[in-house]
Amino acid sequence: MTTRWRVLVPWLLATGLLGAADWTQFRGPNGDGVASGARVPERLDPQSILWTAPLPGRGLSSPLIIGDRIFVTATSGAKQDRLHVLCFNLADGSLRWERQFWATGRTMTHEKISGATPSPASDGRRIYALFSSNDCVALDLDGRLVWYRGLGRDYPNASNSLGMSSSLVVTDGVVITQVENDAESFTAGLDAVTGVNRWKLDRPKRSNWTSPVLITDPEGRIRVALQSFQGVTLVDPKTGTTVASYAEGASTVPSSTVSGGRLYVPSQGLTVLELAPDGTAFRQVWRSGQLRPGTPSPVVLDGRVFTLNDGGILTCADATDGRRLWQLRLQGPFSATPVAAGGRLYCVNENGVVQVVDPARVSDPEAPEAAQIGTLDLGQSIIGTPSIAADSLWVRSDGRLWRIGSPSAL
């Protein structure tokens, strides 16, 4: 657990705004894809599907789990211009409420993705949902509208021909909205209560599908790391002021991962950065050209870092120095980032096959196949990153949501 969450989680739990097992944003509350205390089965079979529910439209966004509610976004219609925010009951998958909106911005996307590619985020009070059309909506947990921003109307040149996919993060009453493209490229800090701009930062003019991540500096201040082809810019989320930068380039597809106070950046393979004691500069810890990720973002688990290329090669390295330990060929292709629980990785390929990997089973680096301990074929194309909460794995496709776990989780 990061220093930020050591400070925030007790307060959020005490106020009832956040449950111990909630999954509040893309790759979870820490933005690292790891649910340390969750008990997801290591062996999966069709009986592991606790329930499944239909979705009214397409989407790649990750489900959010807040208490006894599951939140999912989707888009429908011939032009993908109908925007959906849905809330399901955790226990049985029944629909609790649904809200629909019309897109106000550009809805064209690459056929592989859709308008509901960015993952929503929550601060425990509200759900903030962003769509590829740059429409951003805030709802309370019962579905009442709090505010709506048509960023596609406010900034009509802020789009690209393939679709926008950066997910939201929310901290200190600010919703970080990364809208980066070849023309009107920016990141905005939206007030969580009103939706108005608290700040707006001009960003490099190039299409960018990465998502912001939160990191706590050595003095305990929360910062947001914005990744682009130029590198990483570290920003004060309250003001949008740049406080540090890394300018040696980075990918525009897989996102950085924060673990142990360090930033694992898809840059020149994989580059690990840490902040100077005063938080105003980055220092390179190590770099490895052998750990270049594909579309999935890196995962750090139990002192090891994992990268997955699009074809299905999972690479395991020592997180302290980047030394490659072993490689395992999984059944690809992959777009979704693996998530982890109980020391195991859950990797979902584009054909809907969930593959469970237990790195602790690898005693011989020349025989890493021992790590692959289970599969479950869901039979549908899956591009979005799954979530973990309530001792269950949550997976969504363009038309369905699954809860996967043991019956004792119900």
N, C-alpha and C positions, 0 to 999 in steps of 0.2 A: 504494500500500500504506500502511495506517495505521501510526502509531508502534507501536501494540500488536503488530501482526503483524511489523513490523521486528524487534521484540524476540523474539517467541514463535516465529516460523517457523523461524529457524536452530536453536533448541533442539529443537523438535519434529522437525525433519528429522534432526538429529544423533542423537536417541534412537530414530528409526525409528517414532515414534508418528503421524507425519503425512507423507504424500507430497506432492510439489510440486504435483500436479494434483488433490489430493483436494477433494471438495465435501462439507463436513461438516455443513451445516445449511441451513435455508430461506434461499435467496438466496446460498448459498455461504459460504466461510470468513470473508469480511469482512462478510457480511450486506448486500451491495450489488448482488448479481446479476451481477457482472462477473468474467469469467475472462480476465485480461489476456493471458496467454501461450497460450491455447488456439487451435487452428487448426481451427475448424469451417468447412465449405465455405460459400461465399457463395451458390452456386447449388445448389438442392436439387431432386432428382427422385426417382422411386421407387427408383433404384439407390443413392440415398444412405442407404436403410434397410439398415444392416449386419446387424441381426438384430432379431427381435421375440419376446417371450415372453408367454405367457398369465399372468394374475393370477387368484387364486382368489376375489377379492371386490372391492368398491368402494373408492375412495379418491381423495383430492385431494392427499395429502401428496407432497412432492418426494422423488425418489430421492436417496440418499446414495451417494457413490462413495469408497471407502477402498481404496487400492491396487488389487488385482485383483478387488474385490468390490463388488457393487451391493446396496444395502439398500432395501427397499420395505415399507411397511405397507399393510394392507387390512383390511376387515371384511366378513363374510359372514353369511348366515342371514336368516330372515324378519324378525328384530328387530335385525339388524346387531350381534349380541352375540357373534359369534365374531371374535376379534382375531388378526390374522396379522402376523408379522414374517418377511420372506423375504430370503434372501441368494442372489444370482445370480453366476455367473462372468462377469467383464467380457468375456472373449474371445468367448464364443459364446452367452451368455444361458442356459446350462443352470442348473438349480436346484441350489444348493450345500447349502442347508438351509432348513427352515421350522419355526417355532415357533408354536403356537396357544394362546390363552388365552380364558377366558370373561370377558366384561365384568362388573364388579361394580356399576357405576353406571348412570345413565339413558342409554339408547341412542337415544332419539327424536331425529331431526334433520329439518331442512327437506329436501324431496325432492331439492334441487339438490346437497346435500352428503352426507356420510356420516360414519360413526364414525371413519374414518381421514383426517380433514381436517388435524389438526396435523402438521407435518413433524417427523421425528425429528432428533436431533443426535448428534454423536460427538466425543469427545476423542482419538480414535485408539486408545484401549484398549477402549472399550465403545460400544454403541449404546443410546441412550435414546429410547424411543418412548412418546408420549403419545397417547391416544385421546379422542374426544369424551365418552366415559363417565367421563373423568378417571382412567382406569387408566393407570399409568405403569410401564413395565418397563425394566429394564437387563439387557442381554445382552452377553457378550463377543463378539469377532468370529467365534468358532466356534459361536455360538448357545447357549452355556451360560448358564443363568439366574444373574444376580448378585443382583438383588432385584426385588420387585414391590410397588407401592403402589396400593391401591384408594382413591384420594383421594375417589371418589364415595361410599365407605362411611364414610370418616373425616369427610367434610364433606358430608352428604347433601343439603343445600340449595344446594350450589354447582353449579347447572346452569341452562340456559335451554331454551326450547321449540324453538329453531332449531338448536341444536348448538354445541359449542365448537370453536374453530379455532386458538387461539393456539399457535404453534410453540415448541419448546424452544430455549434456548441453554445452553451449558455453558462455564464458565470457572473457573479456580482451584479445581477440585474441587467445584464447586457447579452443580447443574442448576436453571436458572431456569424455574419452572413458573407461568405466568400463567393463573389460573382466575377470570375476572372475569365477573360476571353481576348480576342484579337483586337477589339475596338475600345469600347468603354469599360475598362477593366477596373474593378474596385473591390474592396472589402469594407463592409459597414458594420458598425456596432449599433444595433437597434435596441431601444429601450424596451425591456421585457414587459412593462406595464402598458405602454402607449403605442409602441411600434415605431415611434419617430426616430430619426437618426440622432444618436448621441455623437457619432463621429463617422467620417467617411474617408477612407484612405485610398489614394490612387495606387494601382498595382500594375505590374508588368503586363504589357499588351501581348499576351499569348494565351491560347486556350489552356485551361488548367482544370483537371478533374480531381485534384487532391482535396483533402479536408483539413481544416484547422485542428490542432491539438493543444490541450492545456498542459502547462508545465509550471512547477513551482520553483522559483529561483532560490539560491542559498539563503536569502534573507526572508524567505517565507511568503514572497509576493507571487500571486498567480499571474502568469503571462500566457499569451496565446502565440503559438508558432504558426506562421503562414508560409507554406512551401510553394515555390514556383520554379520555372526553369532557371532562374537566376540563383536560387539557393533558398535560404530560410531567413525570414524576417521575424524578429521577436517583438511583440507589441504589448503595451499595457492595455488590457481589455476595457478599462474604465474610460480611457482618453483617446486610444488609437495612436499614442505616441510610440515611435520606434525606439527600443531600448538596446537592441543588439542585432547583429546580422551575420550571416554566413554566406559568402558570395562565390562559392566554387561550383555552383550549378546543382540542380536536383531534378528528379523525374517529375513529370506532370500527371502521372497516373497513380502509382501506389503512394500512400501517405506515410508520413513519419509515425513512429511509435515512441511513446515515453515509457521508460522503465527504470526504476532505481535512480531517478533524477537525471538520467541521461536521455538524449534524443537520438534515436536510430533513424537516420535519414537515407532514403534511397538516392544516393548521390555517388557517382563514380563507383558503382557497385553498391556497397553499403558503408556509410560513414557514421561513426558514433561521436556525438558532441556532448560536452558538458559546459556549464556556465562558470565563468570566473566568480570568485567569492562575492563580488559586488553586483553580479548579475548583468554586467554591461558588455560582455564579450563572450564569444564561444571559444572553447579549446577543443581541438580534435583529439579524441582518445585513441581511436584506431580506424583504419579503413581497409576494406577488402573488396577487390574486384571479383572474387569468386562468389560473392553473396548477393549478386544483383537480383532483385525480385522481379517477377512479371507484373501482372495486374494486381494480385493480392499484396497487401501490405505486410511488413515483417511482424513477427510475433516473438516476444521474449518470455521464456518460461523456465523457471527453476535453474537459472544461471546459464541458459543456452538461448541462442537466437536462431530462429527458423525463417527461411525465405522459401517461397514457392513460385516456380515459374509457370507460365501459362500452360506448358505442356504436361506438367505434373511432377517435375523433379523437386522434391523437398530436400533442402539442404539444412543441415544442423551444424552450428558452430559454437565455440566457446564464447560466451558473451563478454568475457573479460578482455580478450585479445583478438577476437575474430578468427581464430584458428579453426579451419574446417574440420569437422569430426567425421561426418558420414553423409551420404546422399541416398535417398530412397525414391524409387519411381512409383508414384501413385497413378491411379487411373484418371487421366485428364480428359478434356482441358479444364482449366480453372479461371474463374474471374473473382469468386468470393474469397475473402480473407478467412483463414482458419480462426476458430475460437477455441478456448481451452478451459478445461475444468478437471479437477482431480489429477492433475499432472498429465492429462491426455489432450491431444489435439483432435478437433472435429473439423474435417475438411470436406466441403461439399463441391463436387464438380458441376460443370455446366449441364451434364446429363441427369443431374438429380441424384447422384450416388454419394451418400454420406460415408466417409471413410474415417475410421478411428485409428489414431496412431498413438502408441504409448512409447515415448523415447526411452523410458527406463528399461525397456525390454532389450535394447541393443547392447549386448555385451561384446560383440565382435563387429567393429566398423566395416568389415568386409561382408558381413551378413546382416544388413539393416532390415531385411524383410521381417525379422521377428517383431519389429515394432508395429506392424499393421495387424490389428487384432479384431477388426470388425467392419462390416459394410452393411448398408441398408439402401436399397434402390427405391427412391420415391417416384420414379417414372415420369418426371416432368422436368423441363428445362429450368435450371435455377442459376441465377447470376448474382443475386444479392447475398451479402454476408449474413449468416445466422446470428441469433442472440442466445444468451443463456441466462435463465432465471428460474426460480421456483423448482430447482433440481430438474430442469427440463431444457432441451434444445429446441429452439423456435426457428422454423425454416419457412420461408414463403417463396412462392413462385408467382408467375403472372396471374394465376387463377386460384391459388389455394394457400392456406396457412396450416402448418402442422405443429402440434405439440408432441415431442418425443421424449420419453423418459420411462421410469419404472412405475408400475401401478401405485406404489407407495407414495409417489409424488402427488397423487390426487387428494 
